[in-house]
Amino acid sequence: MKNSVIRSSLFLLSAACLLASAAPRPIDYQFERVRGKVVLSSPSGEVRAQPGTEARNGDRVRTGWMGYAVLGARGHAATFEIFSYSDVLLASGAPGAILSRERGRIKAIFDKISGDEPRAVKTPGALLAVRGTRYGVEVGRDGQATLAVFEGAVEVISPLRPQPLVVRAGEICQFGRAHAPVSMPMPHGMNEHNWNQHGTGGSMRDGGNPMDGSMGGHGSTGGHSGNGSSGRRH
């Protein structure tokens, strides 16, 4: 009886420690630039975001037509550009996730930092884990996503693949809730500047869609950083 009580106590203590370690730490965000309609929703209500507006875990950012915002998460050395018609949840239940990308288009810029703390962006179909990189990701209303990596490398972690897919600079990757990640070289002429203006839409129309087999994809799982075309941070 005594041994049973001790085992139960040790189990409860271990479970409590596990839950405590898994609890997400608060992340502070601040709007650095805002243009057009950008709405911040929090438990206290909705406000129009302005430069200097602060946000917290669980808040939601929505942009309207011509809406644009630069949002910094300085404690994680991360900056996000949020483009028009986007819906973004700040932080999420996924471990290490700083932002959950639900619809629209964002560009993420992660500075290199020391340590092993994960930094990730969650999308409907996969978790995008990084150390130091620049990339853009678009998510459609149907949950289909296109990732473009401009600098460094991104691990695409999907329940439809046994191992993460590493997407390097100069590559794109398409994935969704029902589609495993597939990566391939960027279409000819695509770079960060063009992506800022048009996303991957125009380039994918010219170069084909990997989901219908019109481009040759691959499933490399190796990992190293590369040098892609990258524009200046603005």
Buried (B, 14 or more C-beta within 10 A) or exposed (E): EEEEEEEEEEEEEEEEEEEEEEEBEEBBBBBBEBEEBBBBBBEEEEEEBEEEBEBBBBBBBBBEEEBBBBBBBEEBBBBBBBBBBBBBBBBBEBEBBBBBBBBBBBBBBBBEEEEEEBBBBBBBBBBBBBBBBBBBBBBEEEBBBBBBBBBBBBBBBBEEBEEBBBBBBBBBBBBBBEBBBBBBBBBEEBBBEBBBEEBBEBBBEEBBEBBEEEBEBEEEEEBEBBEBBBBEEE
